[in-house]
Amino acid sequence: MFTICSPLEFKHKPMTHHYTYILAGQMHGPIFIGTTRNLKRRLTQHRFGRASVEAFRIDQLVYVERHNSIEAATSRAEALKSASREWVNALVERKNPNWRDLTELAKERSVRAA
């Protein structure tokens, strides 16, 4: 789930959003669940500096949720980490059945939001 805000919302009521995201290398392969305030920057950090990305090729954004607070994003990430892998796979597949990389979508949305 990636919530879109209209430009009007950003103009009149600036909010800092936080994201819960899932990275994967391939369908049903190893995953990484994390949180961030700047999704574009965090994806770059994962791709150019994380040993887990290099070792397991966990470099595709397959799921994103936007939250209004860091507490909500962190709580959701903890819930996802404690859920069964089957449940997490089903969550990703409901929104992204082919586990395609959503990075370009995330870049497009962050440019629109700026």
Long-range contacts (C-beta under 8 A, 24 or more apart in sequence): 1-64, 1-65, 1-66, 1-95, 2-64, 2-65, 2-66, 2-102, 2-105, 2-106, 2-109, 3-65, 3-66, 4-109, 4-112, 5-113, 7-112, 10-113, 15-68, 17-66, 17-67, 17-68, 18-66, 18-67, 18-68, 18-69, 18-70, 18-72, 18-73, 19-64, 19-65, 19-66, 19-67, 19-73, 20-64, 20-65, 20-67, 20-73, 20-76, 20-77, 20-80, 21-61, 21-63, 21-64, 21-65, 22-61, 22-62, 22-63, 22-64, 22-80, 22-88, 22-92, 23-53, 23-58, 23-59, 23-60, 23-61, 23-62, 24-58, 24-60, 24-62, 24-92, 24-99, 25-56, 25-57, 25-58, 25-59, 25-60, 26-57, 26-99, 27-98, 27-99, 28-89, 29-56, 29-57, 29-58, 30-56, 30-58, 31-58, 31-62, 31-88, 32-58, 33-77, 33-80, 33-81, 33-88, 34-77, 35-70, 35-73, 35-74, 35-76, 35-77, 37-70, 38-110, 39-64, 39-106, 39-110, 40-106, 40-107, 40-110, 43-103, 43-106, 60-99, 60-100, 60-101, 60-102, 60-103, 61-101, 61-102, 61-103, 61-106, 62-92, 62-96, 62-99, 62-100, 62-101, 62-102, 63-91, 63-92, 63-95, 63-96, 63-102, 64-102, 64-106
